[in-house]
C-alpha cells in the first residue's frame, strides 16, 4: 500500500512496518539528463527530513548544505544525522555503515555505527 503526502511517500516493508521515502533529482553531466534517486528513511525521522532541503552528493549520499551568511561551509549527511539519534547519551558517533551497501537506504535498521 502506497500513500503520498506532497513529496513524501509511505509504504509497508516486508515485515509490515511503515516507512517513508522521497525522490531527489540530480543532473548527470555525462549523460546530460536528470537522474531520480529514491531515499528511504523511517517515520521517526520524517519531521527532521521535512525540515531540510535535501540533495544528492557527488558521492551518492543524501545531504543538505549547512550555510552561514549564504556560503556553504559543510555538507550534513542524512545517514549520519539519523545515526546520531541512535546513540546513547555520552556516546560519540564514529563511522556509519549502510548494512545493505545502499547509500540512500537510511532506515535505522540499515545503519550500523562502527568504531
Rosetta silent file (secondary structure, phi, psi, omega in degrees, C-alpha in Angstrom):
SEQUENCE: XXXXXXXXXXXXXXXXXXXXXXXXXXXXXXXXXXXXXXXXXXXXXXXXXXXXXXXXXXXXXXXXXXXXXXXXXXXXXXXXXXXXXXXXXXXXXXXXXXXXXXXXXXXXXXXXXXX
SCORE:     score description
SCORE:     0.000 S_00000001
   1 L     0.000  123.292  178.909    0.000    0.000    0.000 S_00000001
   2 L  -112.209  137.816  173.218    1.480    3.345   -1.054 S_00000001
   3 E  -129.407  153.635 -178.375    0.323    6.733    0.146 S_00000001
   4 E  -128.486  136.703  172.856    1.701   10.118   -0.847 S_00000001
   5 E  -130.268  111.187 -173.558    1.976   13.371    1.076 S_00000001
   6 L    47.077 -114.328 -178.317    3.479   16.167   -1.039 S_00000001
   7 L   -99.521   12.208 -178.009    6.926   14.774   -1.946 S_00000001
   8 E  -113.451  137.134 -179.127    6.895   12.025    0.699 S_00000001
   9 E  -116.376  148.973  179.943    5.639    8.504    0.142 S_00000001
  10 E  -122.164  138.655 -176.692    4.635    5.911    2.735 S_00000001
  11 E  -150.030  160.785  174.033    4.890    2.180    2.226 S_00000001
  12 E   -99.255  136.142  176.409    4.953   -1.075    4.204 S_00000001
  13 L   -83.055 -174.618 -176.709    8.133   -3.145    4.168 S_00000001
  14 L   -64.463  -17.834  178.399    8.248   -6.953    4.023 S_00000001
  15 L   -98.305    6.526  179.761    7.672   -7.077    7.812 S_00000001
  16 L    79.290   15.768 -179.869    4.596   -4.855    7.668 S_00000001
  17 L   -95.765  129.191 -178.889    6.455   -1.846    9.124 S_00000001
  18 E   -76.338  138.241  176.023    5.599    1.501    7.611 S_00000001
  19 E  -140.751  174.945 -177.196    8.466    3.627    6.323 S_00000001
  20 E  -120.931  160.498  168.608    8.891    6.702    4.129 S_00000001
  21 E  -152.864  161.370  176.463   10.782    7.621    1.019 S_00000001
  22 E  -140.017  161.948  177.538   11.255   10.616   -1.211 S_00000001
  23 E  -108.014  130.947  174.246   12.648   11.197   -4.677 S_00000001
  24 E  -117.078  149.721 -179.557   15.574   13.543   -5.254 S_00000001
  25 E  -118.613  147.519  177.294   16.864   14.619   -8.638 S_00000001
  26 E  -146.394  135.910  177.431   20.361   15.412   -9.825 S_00000001
  27 E   -76.335  129.115  178.232   21.622   16.392  -13.248 S_00000001
  28 E   -96.792  114.137 -173.856   24.174   13.919  -14.595 S_00000001
  29 L   -67.668  -27.885 -179.624   26.761   15.884  -16.621 S_00000001
  30 L   -80.225  -45.816  179.909   27.979   12.914  -18.675 S_00000001
  31 L   -77.092  -15.618  179.302   24.549   11.505  -19.527 S_00000001
  32 L    57.629   43.156  175.769   23.231   15.059  -19.917 S_00000001
  33 E  -154.742  165.826  179.269   19.957   14.269  -18.181 S_00000001
  34 E   -84.382  133.383  177.007   18.314   14.348  -14.763 S_00000001
  35 E  -108.870  137.297  176.724   18.536   11.157  -12.693 S_00000001
  36 E   -98.082  137.758 -179.539   15.970   10.397   -9.964 S_00000001
  37 E  -124.213  130.463  176.871   17.152    8.851   -6.679 S_00000001
  38 E   -91.682  128.001 -179.483   14.898    7.196   -4.099 S_00000001
  39 E  -116.519  118.000 -179.499   15.882    7.941   -0.480 S_00000001
  40 E   -96.582  147.620  175.740   14.373    5.696    2.242 S_00000001
  41 E  -161.207  167.064 -177.599   14.004    6.594    5.928 S_00000001
  42 E   -88.797  158.953  179.117   11.826    5.723    8.920 S_00000001
  43 H   -57.290  -33.977 -179.890    8.696    7.520   10.111 S_00000001
  44 H   -59.214  -24.968 -176.457   10.544    8.577   13.286 S_00000001
  45 H  -100.335    2.211 -174.259   12.795   10.761   11.137 S_00000001
  46 H   -59.053  -46.393 -178.503   10.084   12.312    8.961 S_00000001
  47 H   -62.607  -40.293  176.068    9.865   15.667   10.765 S_00000001
  48 H   -63.116  -45.819 -178.710   13.638   16.107   10.615 S_00000001
  49 H   -61.573  -42.383 -179.968   13.709   15.148    6.920 S_00000001
  50 H   -64.179  -26.814 -173.928   10.870   17.583    6.153 S_00000001
  51 L   -79.632   -5.620 -176.554   12.721   20.418    7.884 S_00000001
  52 L  -122.448  160.487  175.518   15.671   20.379    5.440 S_00000001
  53 L  -103.577  105.909 -170.170   16.210   20.880    1.720 S_00000001
  54 L   -92.806  150.970  178.250   17.940   17.663    0.581 S_00000001
  55 E  -138.249  169.368  172.628   20.237   16.993   -2.373 S_00000001
  56 E  -100.907  124.088  178.894   22.274   14.085   -3.748 S_00000001
  57 L   -75.810  157.467  176.887   26.001   14.471   -3.135 S_00000001
  58 L   -58.106  -24.859  179.690   28.511   13.541   -5.831 S_00000001
  59 L   -84.695   -3.351  175.893   29.450   10.593   -3.580 S_00000001
  60 L    96.549    6.868  179.238   25.857    9.274   -3.700 S_00000001
  61 L   -99.731  151.997  172.004   24.631   10.268   -0.224 S_00000001
  62 E   -78.687  135.343 -179.058   21.606   12.413    0.666 S_00000001
  63 E  -151.185  164.325  166.778   22.750   15.663    2.281 S_00000001
  64 E  -127.060  144.904 -179.454   21.825   19.244    2.998 S_00000001
  65 E   -81.378  131.589  173.451   24.304   22.105    2.820 S_00000001
  66 E   -87.091  118.551 -175.985   25.000   23.969    6.051 S_00000001
  67 E  -114.727  137.072  174.420   25.177   27.629    5.084 S_00000001
  68 E  -126.265  124.516 -177.079   26.494   30.550    7.077 S_00000001
  69 L    53.467   38.396  177.057   25.989   34.044    5.658 S_00000001
  70 L    80.271   -1.674 -178.838   24.872   32.474    2.369 S_00000001
  71 E  -109.497  131.713  178.098   28.058   30.424    1.975 S_00000001
  72 E   -72.091  122.682 -179.116   28.073   26.619    2.179 S_00000001
  73 E  -109.899  -17.553 -177.576   30.512   25.618    4.905 S_00000001
  74 E  -164.233  149.550  172.640   29.711   21.927    5.351 S_00000001
  75 E   -97.385  127.012  178.873   27.645   19.051    3.961 S_00000001
  76 E  -104.394  116.958 -174.039   25.386   17.409    6.555 S_00000001
  77 E   -89.687  136.653 -177.869   24.651   13.798    5.586 S_00000001
  78 H   -58.088  -47.131 -176.120   21.272   12.236    6.306 S_00000001
  79 H   -62.208  -34.576  179.659   22.642    8.858    7.419 S_00000001
  80 H   -72.746  -37.876  178.512   24.957   10.480    9.971 S_00000001
  81 H   -66.731  -41.045  178.365   22.195   12.659   11.418 S_00000001
  82 H   -67.602  -43.160  179.295   19.875    9.659   11.779 S_00000001
  83 H   -62.284  -33.974  178.096   22.643    7.513   13.301 S_00000001
  84 H   -57.554  -35.173  179.553   23.358   10.280   15.816 S_00000001
  85 L   -72.721  -14.744  179.884   19.841    9.711   17.183 S_00000001
  86 L   -85.774  -12.169 -176.440   20.629    6.025   17.763 S_00000001
  87 L   -76.319  149.846  170.904   23.450    6.757   20.211 S_00000001
  88 L   -78.702  159.813  179.391   23.164    6.527   23.971 S_00000001
  89 L   -59.170  131.254  179.421   23.954    9.649   25.956 S_00000001
  90 L    92.870  -15.682  177.947   27.703   10.225   26.057 S_00000001
  91 L   -74.794  149.313  179.268   28.480    8.003   23.060 S_00000001
  92 L  -108.879  135.311 -179.549   30.467    9.506   20.202 S_00000001
  93 L   -73.450  124.323  174.702   29.482    8.896   16.602 S_00000001
  94 L   -96.594 -137.570  175.270   32.144    7.029   14.646 S_00000001
  95 E   -78.705  150.051  178.336   31.772    5.803   11.091 S_00000001
  96 E  -117.792  126.060 -177.591   28.298    4.898    9.867 S_00000001
  97 E  -109.751  138.852  171.995   27.879    1.873    7.614 S_00000001
  98 E   -89.580  114.935 -173.964   24.881    1.050    5.418 S_00000001
  99 L   -55.504  -44.368 -177.677   24.298   -2.650    6.070 S_00000001
 100 L   -88.036    5.577  178.408   22.877   -3.316    2.581 S_00000001
 101 L    69.371    6.145  176.273   25.523   -1.027    0.958 S_00000001
 102 L   -89.156  109.419 -175.505   22.768    1.222   -0.453 S_00000001
 103 L   -64.613  -14.390 -178.440   23.849    4.777    0.439 S_00000001
 104 L  -105.349    3.365  173.821   20.267    6.012    0.101 S_00000001
 105 E   -94.011   93.917 -175.846   18.671    3.455    2.442 S_00000001
 106 L  -103.556   28.562  174.355   18.730    5.494    5.638 S_00000001
 107 L   -71.344  144.939 -174.671   16.330    3.372    7.639 S_00000001
 108 H   -56.474  -38.461 -179.403   17.510    2.904   11.207 S_00000001
 109 H   -73.736   -5.977  178.075   17.752   -0.883   10.895 S_00000001
 110 H  -102.056   -5.707 -178.710   20.090   -0.412    7.907 S_00000001
 111 E  -102.973  132.261  179.873   22.554    1.882    9.689 S_00000001
 112 E  -127.796  129.110  178.609   25.388    0.443   11.750 S_00000001
 113 E   -89.727  123.914 -179.597   27.805    2.504   13.809 S_00000001
 114 E  -119.832  140.196 -179.179   31.357    1.180   13.535 S_00000001
 115 L  -113.707    0.000    0.000   34.332    2.417   15.534 S_00000001
